[in-house]
Structures are given as structure tokens and as C-alpha cells.
């Protein structure tokens, strides 16, 4: 993870996973206690609490790898663009003009996709 990613990340995935595990464990314990006390409403409430924790674990498990893969693809693409710029400069193109053209192409791409 780059320094920029670390600064923009609100909460680390491990923190969210830990909180979700606490929700799951407290939901299970609460269901057991309220079932023994014959409180159906309490057992349902704790069941929903545990289900929320489990759903959070599933969502984090799906999203985090996808985001990390996208970030890796972006870095690879950036390296490829930089290598292309260096090849053009080595072939005699003006570096500043090439970079201006690349920035314009990126901006045009952003506008066409709505970013």
C-alpha cells in the first residue's frame, strides 16, 4: 500500500474485520443468554446483531481484494504510460509536449466516463 492510499483510507480493513467479529461473537452470546431467559425478542435482536457482523465480514472480504487489485492495475498502467513517454522522448519528441498531450488525453477520458 502506498503512502497516499494509507492517508486516504478511513479505517483499516483489519479494524473493520475485528469489529465485525465482535458483533458476531456478541450476537451469538446474546442469543444464547436470551434464549435461556426465554426472551424471543432479545434472541431475535441479538441474531440480527450477529447477522450484521457476518454480513460485514462478507462485504469486507469481497471489496478489499477488488480495490487492491484495481490499485495494482492502475500502478502497472501508470508505469506503462511512463515507459511510453520515455520511448517517445528517446526518439526525439519534446518531453513537455508529450506530457501535455498525455494529460489532455487523461482529462478527455475522465470526462467521457463521468469521473
Protein Blocks (a to p, Z undefined) as FASTA:
>chain_A
ZZklmmmpmbafklmmmmmmmmmmmmmmmmmmmmmnopaklmmmmmmmmmmmmmmmmmmm
mmmmmmmmmmmmmmmmmmmmmmmmmmmmmnopafklmmmmmmmmmmmmmmmnoZZ
